[in-house]
């Protein structure tokens, strides 16, 4: 077992049950990672030791969400919305891989499952 695997097992296992990471953006939150029952609730990639590549994708998703999706008006264009969904789909897939055996991922993004 690698040090990374060992660390994840120690840090994220609770009574041998997988934790649940909720995956969605919310205005003002820099990352789409939420975990009920944690000390923080709003989590960051560093909390899960996520890869640099996944962290960069999550950052790009967040910037697009904040800049192009306004609370009242919605997305500024269909192209921006589709780009966001593509990035989030890619991020969700990678997140499932990186947290496999550690947490279940609950995708809560409209238009994405």
Secondary structure, DSSP 4 states (H G I P E B T S, - for coil): --HHHHHHHHHH-BTTB-EEEEE---TT-SSSEE-TTSSSSEE-GGGGT--HHHHHHHHHHHHHHHHHEETTTEES-HHHHHHHHHHHHHHHHHHHHHTTTTEEEEE--TT--
